[in-house]
Amino acid sequence: MKKVFKAIQVSANVWWVGATDWNVRNFHGYLTDRGSTYNAFLIIDDKVTLVDTVKAPFADEMLARIASVIEPEKIDYIISNHAEPDHSSALPAVAAAVKPEKIFTSVAGAKTLTAYYGDLGYTAVKTGDSVDLGKGKCAFVDTKMLHWPDSMVTYYDRDKILFSQDAFGMHLAGSFLWADMYNKSILEAEVRKYFANILNLYSEKVIALLDSLPGLGLDISIIAPDHGPLWRQEHNWIIDLYRNCAEQSPRAKALVVYSTMWNSTKYCAESFADGVRSKGVEVELADLNSNDRSNIATKAATAGILACGAPTMNNQVFPAMADTLNYLKGLRFKNKLAFAFGSCGWSGEGAKQIAACFDEMKLEQPLPLKQVKYMPSESDLQEFFDAGAALAEQLLEKIK
Ligand code: FEO
């Protein structure tokens, strides 16, 4: 049985031939509450060209969409903008079916694709290179470490499309091709989550790339990322949102993250949060029992205060907090006032390890860590309230 799927026209000579993953909810640890798409694009020019592929289980879907426009065997070129398997693991099956004349990828991409799939005959390209498709051409721009060493983008001049791979994308499955057909608040939430979890650690490179865009002289009509909807208008909206995310400017907001065993740390967290709120600063309390690390990262991205509290267990910080801190450390958040706290019975490594992690993250800790034994007293909780209020005042002073 051949699957039946149709391509969707993007522009005069380009078709969307990707796949919609409606039910993916865990993308290597990133909770994708709204599913995702793996976008791939078919350029119908004298040289028929496929830009990116999809995740391997969706190869049949992509080939069926291609077949609704043109016999897949007529594809001459494949361009791989990004070697991560969500965009490349269908490549061996597609290359076997299509037998392309050339597969273009970056220099690092050729190495990475070879490591994953063997030598399928890659042609390495770099910034300044282009390939003539007949009536139009594809120009390549390296975007190394945004977010893999192999990452590059491709500009098709005939239809003025920037195929931007992961950049300007989001995990959002939906019925519509275009971003302007979705609710803006949903787009912003998904972009912020995507940036926080995928790109935050490369914020400086993102800013450098955005700064360099005008100098590339690309007349862009459509931005076509590899995940989520495409941008045919309001390009500045998504570009400005990316810049805003990358700048990591702190907001008047505190995120209080905690783990708890017998509620002691929870009571401390609640009093600290109430102290923050008493100064008119927005606060969000997140128990790691009900918040996964990718959602914590999203919330942390815009918070001016990051407070983390946990008990000590087996002479270590509570495991859920260790996991979350390890993840946040990797994402290299900055510009936050941090506060470490917790509860313990005797040895008390928990809050100390949180504070040490904040040091590694190079986050300022204006207040000393605070830890209670067994159960906080009323005066302990008053001190947590006061700490929250004090840190909130410092934040307001910092961002005014
Ligand atoms: Fe969507 Fe970095 O892969």
Boltz pocket constraint, residues with backbone or C-beta under 6 A from the ligand:
constraints:
  - pocket:
      binder: B
      contacts: [[A, 82], [A, 84], [A, 86], [A, 87], [A, 147], [A, 166], [A, 226], [A, 227]]
      max_distance: 6.0
